[in-house]
Amino acid sequence: MKSPMVICPACGEEREMENVLTAQSNQNVIYQCPACGFKQVNIKTSKG
C-alpha cells in the first residue's frame, strides 16, 4: 500500500508522509521538507 503524499506549503514539493513527518511524544508532529528546508513544529493532531 502506498503512503499518503504531503505537499510542502513553501515550495510545493510532494513527498511521502513517512519521509517528512516526525511524531513527538506530546502527540504533535514535526514537518520538515528535504527539498527547501522548510520546517514546521508542534502541528496538532486529532489526539494532541
Buried (B, 14 or more C-beta within 10 A) or exposed (E): EEEEEBEBEEEEBEBEEEEBBEEEEEEBBBBBBEEEEBEEEEEEEEEE
